[in-house]
Amino acid sequence: MGDGVLKGCDALKDVKLPNDITSIGKMSFWQCINLTNITIPDSVTSIGERAFAYCSSLESIIMLSNTPPQLENSEYVGIFEECQFVTNNTKGIKVPAGCVDAYKTAWTDWADYITDNSIASGTDWTLDANGLLTIKTDAGVEDWKKNQNGRYKYVKQVKSAKILEGVRI
């Protein structure tokens, strides 16, 4: 995604980028003042300087990669400068379950705004806010099947499932 490609698009509210994007150029969403949410696919490996700066309505950035993309910070203005989640001091950067520490280590300037994107979890399974159920082990399969507070409460929210290699269902 090129530099400044959507810079200043006032009507833009929500964005879900395609899975073939590997980088977000500098100032790509600069001053998209009505942008409230964006989902960044796991294919993105770098985010350019000031990419989301001054997106004053941006409440939530959902990161799908387990590995934090490289941030190209500007000396003067941060990538998420003046975003709503920064201004309101809320946890607006949502990362996959189990990846919070990796993101906080890589994105030290933004560590206070990073949180887990799961809405429910059990023994070796998580359900994220996008409805992705991830089952990591055979024990996760059993816990999901038996868990009264998990499966029965959240089953209608499951939109897709990711079962890791080697897991028997």
DSSP file (Angstrom, degrees, kcal/mol; ACC not computed):
  #  RESIDUE AA STRUCTURE BP1 BP2  ACC     N-H-->O    O-->H-N    N-H-->O    O-->H-N    TCO  KAPPA ALPHA  PHI   PSI    X-CA   Y-CA   Z-CA
    1    1 A M              0   0    0      0, 0.0    24,-1.5     0, 0.0     3,-0.1   0.000 360.0 360.0 360.0 123.0    0.0    0.0    0.0
    2    2 A G    >   -     0   0    0      1,-0.2     3,-1.4    22,-0.1    23,-0.3  -0.090 360.0 -78.6 -71.3 164.5    1.7    3.2   -1.2
    3    3 A D  T 3  S-     0   0    0      1,-0.2    24,-0.2     2,-0.1    -1,-0.2  -0.376 110.3  -4.9 -60.9 132.0    2.6    6.3    0.8
    4    4 A G  T >  S+     0   0    0     22,-2.0     3,-1.0    21,-0.1    -1,-0.2   0.623  83.3 147.3  63.5  17.2   -0.3    8.6    1.5
    5    5 A V  T <  S+     0   0    0     -3,-1.4    23,-0.1     1,-0.3    24,-0.1   0.826  81.2  19.1 -59.1 -37.3   -2.8    6.6   -0.6
    6    6 A L  T >  S+     0   0    0     22,-1.7     3,-2.0    21,-0.1    -1,-0.3   0.161  88.4 153.7-117.4  17.0   -5.9    7.3    1.6
    7    7 A K  T <  S+     0   0    0     -3,-1.0    24,-0.2     1,-0.3     3,-0.1  -0.212  71.9   1.5 -51.1 124.5   -4.5   10.4    3.3
    8    8 A G  T 3  S+     0   0    0     22,-3.0     2,-1.3     1,-0.2    -1,-0.3   0.624  77.5 158.7  74.0  14.9   -7.3   12.8    4.4
    9    9 A C    X   -     0   0    0     -3,-2.0     3,-0.9    21,-0.2    25,-0.4  -0.586  18.9-172.7 -73.5  96.8  -10.2   10.6    3.3
   10   10 A D  T 3  S+     0   0    0     -2,-1.3    -1,-0.2     1,-0.2    24,-0.1   0.774  76.5  51.9 -65.5 -30.3  -12.8   12.2    5.5
   11   11 A A  T 3  S+     0   0    0     -3,-0.1    -1,-0.2    22,-0.1     2,-0.2   0.623  80.4 111.6 -85.0 -12.5  -15.7    9.8    4.7
   12   12 A L    <   +     0   0    0     -3,-0.9    22,-0.3     1,-0.2     3,-0.1  -0.451  31.7 158.9 -67.5 124.9  -13.6    6.6    5.4
   13   13 A K        +     0   0    0      1,-0.4    23,-3.7    -2,-0.2    24,-1.5   0.778  58.5  19.7-114.8 -47.2  -15.0    4.8    8.5
   14   14 A D  E     -a   37   0A   0     21,-0.2     2,-0.4    22,-0.2    -1,-0.4  -0.976  60.4-170.8-132.0 142.3  -13.9    1.2    8.5
   15   15 A V  E     -a   38   0A   0     22,-1.6    24,-2.2    -2,-0.4     2,-0.4  -0.998  12.8-179.8-136.4 133.0  -11.2   -0.7    6.7
   16   16 A K  E     -a   39   0A   0     -2,-0.4    24,-0.1    22,-0.2    -2,-0.0  -0.951  26.8-145.5-126.7 112.2  -10.3   -4.3    6.3
   17   17 A L        -     0   0    0     22,-1.7    -2,-0.0    -2,-0.4    21,-0.0  -0.424  21.2-103.6 -78.1 148.5   -7.2   -4.7    4.1
   18   18 A P    >   -     0   0    0      0, 0.0     3,-1.3     0, 0.0    -1,-0.1  -0.278  30.1-112.3 -68.9 159.8   -6.8   -7.6    1.7
   19   19 A N  T 3  S+     0   0    0      1,-0.2    -2,-0.0    21,-0.1    21,-0.0   0.520 107.9  66.8 -73.0  -6.2   -4.5  -10.5    2.7
   20   20 A D  T 3  S+     0   0    0     23,-0.0     2,-0.4    24,-0.0    -1,-0.2   0.450  71.9 107.4 -96.8   1.8   -1.9   -9.7    0.0
   21   21 A I    <   +     0   0    0     -3,-1.3     3,-0.1     1,-0.1    22,-0.1  -0.651  39.9 177.6 -79.6 130.6   -0.7   -6.4    1.4
   22   22 A T        +     0   0    0     -2,-0.4    23,-3.5     1,-0.3    24,-1.1   0.634  63.6  22.2-107.7 -19.6    2.7   -6.7    2.9
   23   23 A S  E     -e   46   0B   0     21,-0.2     2,-0.6    22,-0.2    -1,-0.3  -0.997  58.8-142.1-147.7 152.9    3.3   -3.1    4.0
   24   24 A I  E     -e   47   0B   0     22,-2.1    24,-3.7    -2,-0.3   -22,-0.1  -0.971  34.6-131.0-112.8 118.4    1.4    0.1    4.8
   25   25 A G    >   -     0   0    0    -24,-1.5     3,-1.6    -2,-0.6     4,-0.2  -0.093  34.1 -75.8 -69.1 165.8    3.2    3.1    3.5
   26   26 A K  T 3  S+     0   0    0      1,-0.3   -22,-2.0     2,-0.1    24,-0.2  -0.332 115.0   4.2 -63.4 141.9    3.9    6.3    5.4
   27   27 A M  T >  S+     0   0    0     22,-1.7     3,-0.6   -24,-0.2    -1,-0.3   0.677  83.2 146.0  58.1  23.0    1.0    8.6    6.0
   28   28 A S  T <  S+     0   0    0     -3,-1.6   -22,-1.7     1,-0.3    24,-0.1   0.853  83.1  17.6 -57.4 -38.0   -1.4    6.1    4.3
   29   29 A F  T >  S+     0   0    0     22,-2.3     3,-1.8    -4,-0.2    -1,-0.3   0.174  88.0 157.3-119.6  15.3   -4.3    7.0    6.6
   30   30 A W  T <  S-     0   0    0     -3,-0.6   -22,-3.0     1,-0.3   -21,-0.2  -0.152  74.0  -3.0 -45.8 126.4   -3.0   10.4    7.9
   31   31 A Q  T 3  S+     0   0    0     22,-2.3     2,-1.8     1,-0.2    -1,-0.3   0.772  75.3 154.5  56.9  34.4   -5.9   12.5    9.1
   32   32 A C    X   -     0   0    0     -3,-1.8     3,-1.8    21,-0.2    25,-0.4  -0.672  24.0-175.2 -82.8  82.3   -8.7   10.1    8.1
   33   33 A I  T 3  S+     0   0    0     -2,-1.8    -1,-0.2     1,-0.3   -23,-0.1   0.607  72.1  45.4 -67.0 -15.7  -10.7   11.8   10.9
   34   34 A N  T 3  S+     0   0    0    -25,-0.4     2,-0.4   -22,-0.3    -1,-0.3   0.396  78.6 120.0-106.7   2.0  -13.8    9.5   10.6
   35   35 A L    <   +     0   0    0     -3,-1.8    22,-0.3     1,-0.2   -22,-0.2  -0.541  30.1 167.5 -67.2 122.6  -11.9    6.2   10.5
   36   36 A T        +     0   0    0    -23,-3.7    23,-2.2    -2,-0.4    24,-1.8   0.737  57.8  18.6-108.5 -32.0  -13.0    4.2   13.5
   37   37 A N  E     +ab  14  60A   0    -24,-1.5   -22,-1.6    22,-0.2     2,-0.3  -0.991  54.0 179.3-143.9 147.1  -11.7    0.7   12.9
   38   38 A I  E     -ab  15  61A   0     22,-1.6    24,-2.9    -2,-0.3     2,-0.5  -0.981  14.8-152.4-148.0 140.0   -9.2   -1.1   10.8
   39   39 A T  E     -ab  16  62A   0    -24,-2.2   -22,-1.7    -2,-0.3    24,-0.2  -0.959  12.4-157.8-111.3 126.1   -8.2   -4.8   10.5
   40   40 A I  E     - b   0  63A   0     22,-3.1    24,-2.3    -2,-0.5    25,-0.4  -0.913  18.5-129.4-108.5 118.6   -4.6   -5.4    9.5
   41   41 A P    >   -     0   0    0      0, 0.0     3,-1.5     0, 0.0    24,-0.3  -0.110  21.1-110.5 -66.8 163.3   -3.9   -8.8    7.9
   42   42 A D  T 3  S+     0   0    0      1,-0.3    25,-0.1    22,-0.2    24,-0.1   0.569 110.9  73.1 -71.6  -7.2   -1.1  -11.1    9.0
   43   43 A S  T 3  S+     0   0    0    -25,-0.1     2,-0.4   -22,-0.1    -1,-0.3   0.669  72.7 101.2 -77.5 -17.1    0.6  -10.5    5.7
   44   44 A V    <   +     0   0    0     -3,-1.5   -21,-0.2     1,-0.2   -22,-0.2  -0.564  40.0 169.5 -75.6 124.0    1.7   -7.0    6.8
   45   45 A T        +     0   0    0    -23,-3.5    25,-3.0    -2,-0.4     2,-0.3   0.534  62.8  29.7-110.6 -12.1    5.3   -6.9    7.9
   46   46 A S  E     -ef  23  70B   0    -24,-1.1   -22,-2.1    23,-0.3     2,-0.4  -0.998  55.1-159.0-150.4 148.0    5.8   -3.1    8.1
   47   47 A I  E     -ef  24  71B   0     23,-2.8    25,-2.6    -2,-0.3   -22,-0.2  -0.994  28.3-127.4-127.5 123.3    3.8    0.0    8.8
   48   48 A G    >   -     0   0    0    -24,-3.7     3,-1.6    -2,-0.4   -21,-0.2  -0.158  37.9 -75.1 -72.0 161.7    5.2    3.4    7.6
   49   49 A E  T 3  S+     0   0    0      1,-0.3   -22,-1.7    24,-0.2    24,-0.2  -0.222 113.7   2.6 -59.0 141.3    5.8    6.5    9.7
   50   50 A R  T >  S+     0   0    0     27,-0.3     3,-0.7   -24,-0.2    -1,-0.3   0.660  82.2 149.1  57.9  21.8    2.7    8.5   10.6
   51   51 A A  T <  S+     0   0    0     -3,-1.6   -22,-2.3     1,-0.3    -2,-0.1   0.836  81.2  16.5 -54.6 -38.4    0.5    5.9    8.9
   52   52 A F  T >  S+     0   0    0     27,-1.5     3,-1.5   -24,-0.1    -1,-0.3   0.232  90.4 142.0-120.1  12.0   -2.5    6.5   11.3
   53   53 A A  T <  S+     0   0    0     -3,-0.7   -22,-2.3     1,-0.3   -21,-0.2  -0.279  72.1  11.7 -60.5 138.5   -1.5    9.8   12.8
   54   54 A Y  T 3  S+     0   0    0     27,-3.7     2,-1.5     1,-0.2    -1,-0.3   0.714  76.1 142.0  65.5  25.2   -4.3   12.2   13.5
   55   55 A C    X   -     0   0    0     -3,-1.5     3,-2.1    26,-0.4    29,-1.0  -0.689  30.8-176.2 -87.0  80.1   -7.1    9.6   12.8
   56   56 A S  T 3  S+     0   0    0     -2,-1.5    -1,-0.2     1,-0.3   -23,-0.1   0.573  73.4  45.7 -65.9 -12.6   -9.0   11.3   15.7
   57   57 A S  T 3  S+     0   0    0    -25,-0.4     2,-0.6   -22,-0.3    -1,-0.3   0.401  77.3 126.4-105.8   0.8  -11.9    8.8   15.6
   58   58 A L    <   +     0   0    0     -3,-2.1    27,-1.9     1,-0.2    26,-0.2  -0.466  22.7 161.8 -69.4 110.2   -9.8    5.6   15.4
   59   59 A E        +     0   0    0    -23,-2.2     2,-0.4    -2,-0.6   -22,-0.2   0.751  59.0  28.7 -95.9 -31.7  -10.9    3.4   18.3
   60   60 A S  E     -b   37   0A   0    -24,-1.8   -22,-1.6    33,-0.1     2,-0.5  -0.989  46.0-175.5-146.9 129.8   -9.6    0.0   17.3
   61   61 A I  E     -bc  38  93A   0     31,-3.1    33,-3.0    -2,-0.4     2,-0.7  -0.987  18.9-157.8-119.3 117.4   -6.8   -1.5   15.3
   62   62 A I  E     -bc  39  94A   0    -24,-2.9   -22,-3.1    -2,-0.5     2,-0.5  -0.866   4.6-160.3-101.1 115.3   -7.1   -5.3   15.0
   63   63 A M  E     -b   40   0A   0     31,-3.4    54,-0.1    -2,-0.7   -21,-0.1  -0.820  10.0-173.9 -94.7 127.1   -3.8   -7.0   14.2
   64   64 A L        +     0   0    0    -24,-2.3     2,-0.3    -2,-0.5   -22,-0.2   0.610  55.5  93.7 -96.6 -13.6   -4.1  -10.5   12.8
   65   65 A S        -     0   0    0    -25,-0.4    -2,-0.1   -24,-0.3   -22,-0.1  -0.589  63.1-150.2 -84.1 139.9   -0.4  -11.4   12.8
   66   66 A N  S    S+     0   0    0     -2,-0.3    -1,-0.1    29,-0.1    36,-0.1   0.718  89.8  65.5 -73.1 -21.8    1.2  -13.2   15.6
   67   67 A T  S    S-     0   0    0    -25,-0.1    -2,-0.1    35,-0.0    -1,-0.1  -0.901  94.5-120.2-104.2 123.4    4.4  -11.4   14.7
   68   68 A P        -     0   0    0      0, 0.0    -2,-0.1     0, 0.0     3,-0.1  -0.406  27.8-121.8 -64.0 129.2    4.4   -7.6   15.2
   69   69 A P        -     0   0    0      0, 0.0     2,-0.3     0, 0.0   -23,-0.3  -0.324  35.1 -96.4 -62.5 154.1    5.0   -5.7   12.0
   70   70 A Q  E     -f   46   0B   0    -25,-3.0   -23,-2.8     1,-0.0     2,-0.5  -0.571  37.0-142.8 -72.2 133.3    8.0   -3.3   12.0
   71   71 A L  E     -f   47   0B   0     -2,-0.3     2,-1.1   -25,-0.2   -23,-0.2  -0.867   1.6-149.4 -99.7 130.1    7.0    0.3   12.8
   72   72 A E        -     0   0    0    -25,-2.6   -22,-0.1    -2,-0.5     2,-0.1  -0.770  25.3-159.6 -97.5  89.3    8.8    3.0   11.0
   73   73 A N        -     0   0    0     -2,-1.1     2,-0.3   -24,-0.2   -24,-0.2  -0.402   8.4-134.4 -75.2 144.5    8.6    5.7   13.6
   74   74 A S        -     0   0    0      3,-0.8     5,-0.1    -2,-0.1    -1,-0.1  -0.677  15.1-128.4 -91.1 150.2    9.0    9.4   12.8
   75   75 A E  S    S+     0   0    0     -2,-0.3     3,-0.1     1,-0.1    -1,-0.1   0.777 106.7  28.8 -65.9 -26.5   11.2   11.6   14.9
   76   76 A Y  S    S+     0   0    0      1,-0.3     2,-0.4     2,-0.0    -1,-0.1   0.816 123.7  30.8-107.7 -39.7    8.4   14.1   15.3
   77   77 A V  S    S-     0   0    0      4,-0.0    -3,-0.8   -24,-0.0   -27,-0.3  -0.988  73.5-131.0-131.4 129.7    5.0   12.3   15.0
   78   78 A G    >   -     0   0    0     -2,-0.4     3,-1.3    -5,-0.1    -5,-0.1  -0.316  26.5-110.1 -76.7 161.2    4.2    8.8   16.1
   79   79 A I  T 3  S+     0   0    0      1,-0.3   -27,-1.5   -29,-0.1    -1,-0.1   0.852 119.6  31.0 -57.1 -38.9    2.3    6.3   13.9
   80   80 A F  T >  S+     0   0    0    -28,-0.1     3,-2.0   -29,-0.1    -1,-0.3   0.129  85.5 153.5-109.4  19.4   -0.8    6.4   16.2
   81   81 A E  T <  S+     0   0    0     -3,-1.3   -27,-3.7     1,-0.3   -26,-0.4  -0.240  72.5   0.9 -54.1 129.2   -0.4   10.0   17.3
   82   82 A E  T 3  S+     0   0    0      1,-0.2    -1,-0.3   -29,-0.2   -24,-0.1   0.612  88.8 150.0  66.8  15.5   -3.8   11.6   18.2
   83   83 A C    X>  -     0   0    0     -3,-2.0     4,-2.8     1,-0.1     3,-0.6  -0.453  59.9-112.1 -69.9 154.6   -5.8    8.5   17.5
   84   84 A Q  H 3> S+     0   0    0    -29,-1.0     4,-2.8     1,-0.3   -25,-0.2   0.890 117.0  53.9 -58.5 -41.1   -8.9    8.2   19.7
   85   85 A F  H 34>S+     0   0    0    -27,-1.9     5,-2.7     1,-0.2    -1,-0.3   0.822 112.5  45.1 -66.1 -28.0   -7.6    5.3   21.7
   86   86 A V  H X45S+     0   0    0     -3,-0.6     3,-0.9    -6,-0.2    -2,-0.2   0.928 113.8  48.0 -76.2 -47.8   -4.4    7.2   22.5
   87   87 A T  H 3<5S+     0   0    0     -4,-2.8    -2,-0.2     1,-0.3    -3,-0.2   0.880 119.5  39.6 -58.9 -40.1   -6.3   10.4   23.4
   88   88 A N  T 3<5S-     0   0    0     -4,-2.8    -1,-0.3    -5,-0.2    -2,-0.2   0.442 107.7-127.0 -90.5  -1.0   -8.7    8.4   25.6
   89   89 A N  T < 5 +     0   0    0     -3,-0.9     2,-0.2    -4,-0.2    -3,-0.2   0.933  58.9 143.2  53.8  52.8   -5.9    6.2   27.0
   90   90 A T      < -     0   0    0     -5,-2.7     2,-1.6    -6,-0.1    -1,-0.2  -0.733  65.0 -95.8-117.3 168.2   -7.7    2.9   26.1
   91   91 A K        +     0   0    0     -2,-0.2    23,-0.1     1,-0.2    22,-0.1  -0.629  59.4 150.8 -84.6  83.5   -6.6   -0.5   24.8
   92   92 A G        +     0   0    0     -2,-1.6   -31,-3.1    -7,-0.1     2,-0.8   0.582  45.8  81.4 -95.9 -11.8   -7.2    0.1   21.1
   93   93 A I  E     -cd  61 114A   0     20,-2.9    22,-2.7   -33,-0.2     2,-0.6  -0.855  65.1-165.9 -99.2 108.9   -4.5   -2.1   19.6
   94   94 A K  E     -cd  62 115A   0    -33,-3.0   -31,-3.4    -2,-0.8    22,-0.2  -0.841   9.2-179.5-101.4 121.8   -6.0   -5.6   19.6
   95   95 A V  E     - d   0 116A   0     20,-2.7    22,-2.9    -2,-0.6    23,-0.2  -0.776  37.1 -78.7-118.3 161.3   -3.5   -8.5   19.0
   96   96 A P    >   -     0   0    0      0, 0.0     3,-2.0     0, 0.0     4,-0.2  -0.200  61.9 -85.1 -58.4 149.6   -4.0  -12.3   18.8
   97   97 A A  T 3  S+     0   0    0      1,-0.3    29,-0.0     2,-0.1    31,-0.0  -0.276 116.6  21.1 -54.5 135.4   -4.2  -14.2   22.0
   98   98 A G  T 3  S+     0   0    0     -3,-0.1    -1,-0.3     1,-0.0     4,-0.2   0.435 105.2  87.0  85.1   0.8   -0.8  -15.0   23.4
   99   99 A C    <>  +     0   0    0     -3,-2.0     4,-2.2     1,-0.1     5,-0.2   0.362  51.5 100.9-113.0   3.7    1.0  -12.3   21.5
  100  100 A V  H  > S+     0   0    0      1,-0.2     4,-2.8    -4,-0.2     5,-0.2   0.922  83.6  48.9 -57.2 -47.9    0.6   -9.3   23.8
  101  101 A D  H  > S+     0   0    0      1,-0.2     4,-2.2     2,-0.2    -1,-0.2   0.894 109.8  51.8 -62.2 -40.3    4.1   -9.5   25.2
  102  102 A A  H  > S+     0   0    0      2,-0.2     4,-2.1     1,-0.2    -1,-0.2   0.917 113.2  44.8 -62.3 -43.2    5.7   -9.8   21.7
  103  103 A Y  H  X S+     0   0    0     -4,-2.2     4,-3.2     2,-0.2    -2,-0.2   0.916 112.1  51.3 -67.6 -42.8    3.8   -6.7   20.6
  104  104 A K  H  < S+     0   0    0     -4,-2.8     7,-0.2    -5,-0.2    -2,-0.2   0.871 111.9  47.9 -63.4 -35.2    4.6   -4.7   23.7
  105  105 A T  H >< S+     0   0    0     -4,-2.2     3,-0.5    -5,-0.2    -1,-0.2   0.904 118.5  39.5 -69.5 -42.1    8.3   -5.6   23.4
  106  106 A A  H 3< S+     0   0    0     -4,-2.1     2,-0.4     1,-0.2    -2,-0.2   0.841 122.8  40.1 -76.9 -34.2    8.4   -4.6   19.7
  107  107 A W  T ><  +     0   0    0     -4,-3.2     3,-1.8    -5,-0.2     4,-0.4  -0.486  67.8 159.0-114.5  59.5    6.1   -1.5   20.0
  108  108 A T  G X  S+     0   0    0     -3,-0.5     3,-0.9    -2,-0.4     4,-0.3   0.811  70.9  58.3 -57.0 -35.2    7.3    0.0   23.3
  109  109 A D  G 3  S+     0   0    0      1,-0.2    -1,-0.3    -3,-0.2     3,-0.1   0.751 117.0  34.2 -65.9 -22.0    6.0    3.5   22.5
  110  110 A W  G X  S+     0   0    0     -3,-1.8     3,-2.0    -7,-0.2     4,-0.3   0.239  81.7 114.3-117.1  10.9    2.5    2.0   22.2
  111  111 A A  G X  S+     0   0    0     -3,-0.9     3,-1.3    -4,-0.4    -1,-0.1   0.808  70.8  61.9 -56.1 -34.8    2.6   -0.8   24.8
  112  112 A D  G 3  S+     0   0    0     -4,-0.3    -1,-0.3     1,-0.2    -2,-0.1   0.656 104.4  49.3 -67.7 -13.9    0.0    0.9   27.0
  113  113 A Y  G <  S+     0   0    0     -3,-2.0   -20,-2.9   -22,-0.1     2,-0.4   0.349  88.6 103.2-107.0   4.0   -2.6    0.6   24.3
  114  114 A I  E <   +d   93   0A   0     -3,-1.3     2,-0.3    -4,-0.3   -20,-0.2  -0.732  41.2 160.2 -96.7 135.9   -2.1   -3.1   23.4
  115  115 A T  E     -d   94   0A   0    -22,-2.7   -20,-2.7    -2,-0.4     2,-0.2  -0.945  44.3 -87.0-145.7 166.3   -4.5   -5.8   24.5
  116  116 A D  E     -d   95   0A   0     -2,-0.3   -19,-0.1   -22,-0.2   -22,-0.0  -0.522  27.7-144.8 -73.0 139.0   -5.5   -9.3   23.7
  117  117 A N        +     0   0    0    -22,-2.9    12,-2.2    -2,-0.2     2,-0.2   0.324  62.7 113.4 -89.9   7.7   -8.2   -9.6   21.0
  118  118 A S  E     -G  128   0C   0     10,-0.3    10,-0.3   -23,-0.2     3,-0.1  -0.547  44.5-171.7 -83.9 146.9   -9.9  -12.7   22.5
  119  119 A I  E    S+     0   0C   0      8,-3.3     2,-0.3     1,-0.4     9,-0.2   0.555  77.3  11.3-105.7 -14.9  -13.3  -12.5   24.0
  120  120 A A  E     +G  127   0C   0      7,-1.5     7,-2.8    34,-0.0    -1,-0.4  -0.985  65.0 172.4-157.3 153.3  -13.2  -16.0   25.5
  121  121 A S  E     +G  126   0C   0     -2,-0.3     5,-0.2     5,-0.2     2,-0.2  -0.987   4.0 169.7-157.9 162.3  -10.6  -18.7   26.2
  122  122 A G  E >   -G  125   0C   0      3,-2.4     3,-0.9    -2,-0.3     2,-0.9  -0.683  61.3 -25.5-148.6-157.1  -10.1  -22.0   27.9
  123  123 A T  T 3  S-     0   0    0      1,-0.3    20,-0.3    -2,-0.2    21,-0.2  -0.550 129.6 -22.5 -68.4 106.8   -7.5  -24.7   28.0
  124  124 A D  T 3  S+     0   0    0     -2,-0.9    12,-2.9     1,-0.2    13,-0.7   0.742 121.0  92.4  62.7  28.7   -5.7  -24.4   24.7
  125  125 A W  E <   -GH 122 135C   0     -3,-0.9    -3,-2.4    10,-0.2     2,-0.3  -0.991  46.9-176.5-144.0 150.4   -8.5  -22.6   22.8
  126  126 A T  E     -GH 121 134C   0      8,-2.0     8,-2.9    -2,-0.3     2,-0.5  -0.984  14.9-153.5-140.6 152.8   -9.4  -18.9   22.2
  127  127 A L  E     -GH 120 133C   0     -7,-2.8    -8,-3.3    -2,-0.3    -7,-1.5  -0.990  22.1-154.2-124.2 119.5  -12.2  -17.1   20.5
  128  128 A D  E >   -G  118   0C   0      4,-2.2     3,-2.2    -2,-0.5   -10,-0.3  -0.397  32.1 -99.2 -93.7 173.4  -11.4  -13.7   19.2
  129  129 A A  T 3  S+     0   0    0    -12,-2.2   -11,-0.1     1,-0.3    -1,-0.1   0.651 120.9  60.0 -65.7 -16.3  -13.6  -10.7   18.6
  130  130 A N  T 3  S-     0   0    0    -13,-0.2    -1,-0.3     2,-0.1     3,-0.1   0.411 121.6-104.3 -90.0   1.7  -13.8  -11.5   14.9
  131  131 A G  S <  S+     0   0    0     -3,-2.2    28,-2.9     1,-0.3    29,-2.0   0.630  71.0 147.9  86.6  14.3  -15.3  -14.9   15.6
  132  132 A L  E     - i   0 160C   0     27,-0.2    -4,-2.2    26,-0.2     2,-0.6  -0.762  33.1-158.2 -87.3 116.8  -12.2  -16.9   15.0
  133  133 A L  E     -Hi 127 161C   0     27,-2.9    29,-3.2    -2,-0.7     2,-0.5  -0.851   8.7-166.6 -92.1 121.4  -12.0  -20.0   17.2
  134  134 A T  E     -Hi 126 162C   0     -8,-2.9    -8,-2.0    -2,-0.6     2,-0.5  -0.952   5.6-169.5-113.3 123.5   -8.4  -21.3   17.5
  135  135 A I  E     -Hi 125 163C   0     27,-2.5    29,-2.4    -2,-0.5   -10,-0.2  -0.961   5.2-179.3-113.8 122.5   -7.8  -24.7   19.0
  136  136 A K        +     0   0    0    -12,-2.9     2,-0.3    -2,-0.5   -11,-0.1   0.760  59.5   9.8 -96.1 -28.5   -4.1  -25.4   19.7
  137  137 A T  S  > S-     0   0    0    -13,-0.7     4,-1.5   -14,-0.2     3,-0.2  -0.884  77.7 -97.4-144.8 171.9   -4.1  -29.0   21.1
  138  138 A D  H  > S+     0   0    0     -2,-0.3     4,-2.1     1,-0.2     5,-0.2   0.878 124.6  57.3 -59.7 -37.5   -6.1  -32.1   21.6
  139  139 A A  H  > S+     0   0    0      1,-0.2     4,-2.7     2,-0.2    -1,-0.2   0.858 102.2  55.9 -61.8 -33.8   -6.8  -30.9   25.2
  140  140 A G  H  > S+     0   0    0      2,-0.2     4,-2.5   -16,-0.2    -1,-0.2   0.876 104.7  51.8 -64.6 -38.3   -8.2  -27.7   23.6
  141  141 A V  H  X S+     0   0    0     -4,-1.5     4,-2.3     2,-0.2    -2,-0.2   0.946 112.8  45.0 -61.6 -48.5  -10.7  -29.7   21.6
  142  142 A E  H  X S+     0   0    0     -4,-2.1     4,-1.9     1,-0.2    -2,-0.2   0.911 114.0  48.6 -63.6 -43.2  -11.8  -31.5   24.7
  143  143 A D  H  X S+     0   0    0     -4,-2.7     4,-2.3   -20,-0.3     8,-0.3   0.912 111.3  50.2 -64.8 -41.8  -12.0  -28.3   26.8
  144  144 A W  H  < S+     0   0    0     -4,-2.5     7,-0.4   -21,-0.2    -1,-0.2   0.922 111.7  48.6 -61.3 -43.9  -14.0  -26.6   24.1
  145  145 A K  H  < S+     0   0    0     -4,-2.3    -1,-0.2     1,-0.2    -2,-0.2   0.859 122.9  32.2 -64.5 -35.4  -16.5  -29.5   23.8
  146  146 A K  H  < S+     0   0    0     -4,-1.9     2,-0.7    -5,-0.2    -2,-0.2   0.625  87.5 110.9 -98.3 -15.5  -17.0  -29.6   27.6
  147  147 A N    >X> -     0   0    0     -4,-2.3     5,-1.0    -5,-0.2     4,-0.9  -0.491  43.7-170.4 -74.7 106.8  -16.6  -26.0   28.7
  148  148 A Q  I 34>S+     0   0    0     -2,-0.7     5,-0.5     1,-0.2    -1,-0.2   0.864  88.9  46.5 -61.1 -38.9  -20.0  -24.7   29.8
  149  149 A N  I 345S+     0   0    0      3,-0.1    -1,-0.2     4,-0.1    -2,-0.1   0.617 123.4  33.7 -82.6 -11.3  -18.7  -21.1   30.0
  150  150 A G  I <>5S+     0   0    0     -3,-0.6     4,-2.8    -7,-0.2     5,-0.3   0.796 122.1  29.6-102.6 -79.3  -17.0  -21.3   26.6
  151  151 A R  I  X5S+     0   0    0     -4,-0.9     4,-2.0    -7,-0.4    -3,-0.2   0.913 125.0  41.4 -55.8 -52.2  -18.7  -23.4   24.0
  152  152 A Y  I  4<S+     0   0    0     -5,-1.0    -1,-0.2     1,-0.2     4,-0.2   0.845 119.7  44.1 -70.4 -32.2  -22.3  -23.0   25.1
  153  153 A K  H  4<S+     0   0    0     -5,-0.5    -1,-0.2     1,-0.1    -2,-0.2   0.847 128.3  25.4 -78.3 -33.8  -22.0  -19.3   25.9
  154  154 A Y  H >X S+     0   0    0     -4,-2.8     3,-2.4     1,-0.1     4,-0.5   0.435  84.6 105.9-113.5  -1.1  -20.0  -18.4   22.7
  155  155 A V  G >< S+     0   0    0     -4,-2.0     3,-1.0    -5,-0.3    -1,-0.1   0.814  79.9  56.4 -55.4 -34.2  -20.9  -21.0   20.1
  156  156 A K  G 34 S+     0   0    0      1,-0.2    -1,-0.3    -4,-0.2    -2,-0.1   0.643 101.6  58.5 -73.7 -12.9  -23.1  -18.6   18.1
  157  157 A Q  G <4 S+     0   0    0     -3,-2.4     2,-0.5     2,-0.0    -1,-0.2   0.550  77.7 108.9 -91.3  -8.8  -20.2  -16.1   17.8
  158  158 A V    <<  +     0   0    0     -3,-1.0   -26,-0.2    -4,-0.5     3,-0.1  -0.572  31.6 162.2 -73.8 121.1  -17.9  -18.6   16.0
  159  159 A K        +     0   0    0    -28,-2.9     2,-0.3    -2,-0.5   -27,-0.2   0.657  67.2   4.8-109.0 -27.3  -17.6  -17.6   12.4
  160  160 A S  E     -i  132   0C   0    -29,-2.0   -27,-2.9     2,-0.0    -1,-0.4  -0.977  65.0-141.5-153.0 161.5  -14.4  -19.5   11.5
  161  161 A A  E     -i  133   0C   0     -2,-0.3     2,-0.5   -29,-0.2   -27,-0.2  -0.977   4.8-164.4-132.3 143.4  -12.1  -22.1   13.1
  162  162 A K  E     -i  134   0C   0    -29,-3.2   -27,-2.5    -2,-0.4     2,-0.6  -0.975   9.3-172.4-125.9 113.9   -8.4  -22.6   13.0
  163  163 A I  E     -i  135   0C   0     -2,-0.5   -27,-0.2   -29,-0.2     3,-0.1  -0.937  25.5-125.3-111.1 118.5   -7.2  -25.9   14.2
  164  164 A L    >   -     0   0    0    -29,-2.4     3,-1.9    -2,-0.6    -2,-0.0  -0.200  37.4 -82.1 -66.7 153.4   -3.4  -26.2   14.5
  165  165 A E  T 3  S+     0   0    0      1,-0.2    -1,-0.1     3,-0.0     3,-0.1  -0.211 114.4  24.6 -55.7 135.6   -1.5  -28.9   12.8
  166  166 A G  T 3  S+     0   0    0      1,-0.3     2,-0.4    -3,-0.1    -1,-0.2   0.264  86.5 129.9  94.0 -12.1   -1.4  -32.2   14.6
  167  167 A V    <   -     0   0    0     -3,-1.9     2,-0.5   -32,-0.1    -1,-0.3  -0.620  48.7-146.0 -79.9 131.2   -4.6  -31.6   16.6
  168  168 A R              0   0    0     -2,-0.4   -27,-0.1     1,-0.1    -1,-0.0  -0.840 360.0 360.0 -98.2 129.8   -7.1  -34.5   16.4
  169  169 A I              0   0    0     -2,-0.5    -1,-0.1   -28,-0.1    -2,-0.0   0.401 360.0 360.0-114.3 360.0  -10.8  -33.6   16.4
